Each structure stands twice: as structure tokens, then as C-alpha cells.
Amino acid sequence: MSANSFTFMSIEKFNNLVEEYLNNLDPKFQEKSLISQELADVVKEVLGETDSQHPAKLKKWAKKHFATMKIGESVYLVEKKSEKLVCIKERLYDVIGELHEELQHAGYRKTYDCVSYSDYMVIITSKCIFRLNK
């Protein structure tokens, strides 16, 4: 749950837009379209050397798309292709909101571009939150 509240959009509206986006996806893509904290933890576990309990298909997907990076005492999930940190679903509102405010409410396109080029790899498509809210 976010500790922030942004004037341009409430957390409730944001969550509704995220749910609408996910519900419009093919069901086979819904779980992995936005990486939840729970899925990120499973992927980190799969990438560790001790995993044996997860399905082979999940292991293959995790190893193909992700790596881990240790920063201090924390372990972060990194998307291999972009080499950027994964922004988990539960952090999207804060990350997008903070960037939008830093841009002084410059609009959805500039916010989307900033999110896309920031240190986070937000696993969403251009049809996601920014398009739904314009």
C-alpha cells in the first residue's frame, strides 16, 4: 500500500485503472504483465541456487528474463534485456506519481517517457495506465 497520495490521481482510481488494464489482457498474460512483490520474491527464489519447488516453466521464464542485483543488504530483480530494476506492481503508484510531480504535471506522454527511461523497468505496455487515463 502506498504511503503517498497524489492530487492528480487517487490510489483507488490508479488501482482501478491497473485492474482494468489487467482484466483486458489475455488471461495467460495477466499474472506476469505486472510483477507483484509475491511474484518477484518467487523469481528471486528461482534464481537462487536452492530452488526445487517451482514448476519448470516458471523457472525457465524467470531465468530467461531476470537476474538479481545486490545493493547493500537488499536483493533487487533486474530485467535482463534492459538491465533495469523491475518496478513491482505495488510500487507503481509511487514511482509514476513521483516522476509525474517531478515533471510538474507535464502530461501522460512525458511521464510515460520518463518512467520508461528511468532506473526502473516498469513492465507495462503503452496501452496501460497512461492511455487509460488520458
N, C-alpha and C positions, 0 to 999 in steps of 0.2 A: 504494500500500500504506500502511496506517495505521501510524503510529508509536505510537499509543495502544493499550492493551488494557484493557477494562473488565471488572470482576468479574461483572457481571450477564449478560454475553454475550460469547463469544469472537468474534473476527473471522471465524473459519471458520464458526461457526453463523450469524452475520449474513449472510455471503456466500451460504450455502446457502439461507437464507430469501429473499434477494433473487433468487437464481436460480429458486427455486420460484415466487415471485411472477411473474417474467417468463415462465417456461415455461407458466404458466396463462393468460396473455394470448393474445388473438388474435394470430397471427404478424405481422400488419400493424402492430400497436401495440408490439411488443416492443422495437424499436430506439429508439423515441422516448419510451417511457414513463419511463425514467430516462436523463437526459442524461449520457453519458460525457464524459470530457475530450476524447476524439477528436472526438465529435460537436459539442461546444461550440466547439472550435477551427475546425471546418468552418463552423459557423454564424457565428462571428466573421468568418471569411474572406468568407463570402457577404454579410454586412452591410457589409463594406468596399467601397470603390469599384472595386477592381481585379479582382473575381471574374468569371470567364467559363467556368470549367471544370466547374462543378457542374450537375446536372440542373435544369431549370426548376421541377419540382415541389418539390424541396428548397429552392430559392431562395424560392419563394412561401411555403412553410411557415415558413421562417426569418424572412422579412420580416414575416409576419403576426403571429408570436408573440413575437419577441425584438427587443431593442435592445442596444446596448453602453453601458457606463459606464466612463470612465477615472478611476481613483483612484490618484493618484501616477503611477507608471510602468506600472501594470498595467491591463489592459482586462478588464472583467467582463461576463458575459452577464446581461441583465435580462429577466425575463418581463414583457411589455408590460401585460397585464391587471392584474396585482397590483403592478407596479413594484417587484418584489423581485429580489434577486440569485438566480440559479439555483445551487442546490447540486448540484454534479456527483456522479455515482454514486460515484466514488472517494472522495469526502469524506463520504458519508452516515454511515458508521460513527462517524467522529469527531464530526460535528455532533450526531447523535442521542445518542451516548454522553455527550458533554459536557453537553448540556442535561438528560439524564436524571440525571446526577450532581448538577448544579446544583439540580435539583428534589428532591434527596435520595431518589431512587428512588421517586417518587410514583406510579408505575404507568404503564401504556402510554397510557391516555387523556390524562392530564395532560401526558405527554411529547409525544404527538401534537399536542395543542393548542398546546403551547409551540413545537414545530417549525413548525407551520402559521402561527403569528403572529410568528415571529422574523424577522430580517432576510433570511432565506433563503426562497426559494420552492422547497421540495422537491417535485419533480414526481413525486408518488406519489398513490395513491388510498387511501381509508380501509381498503381490503382488503389493503393491503400489509403491511409488516413488523410493525406493531403488532398487527394482527389475527392474523397467523400465529403470533405468539409468546405470545399470552395463554393 
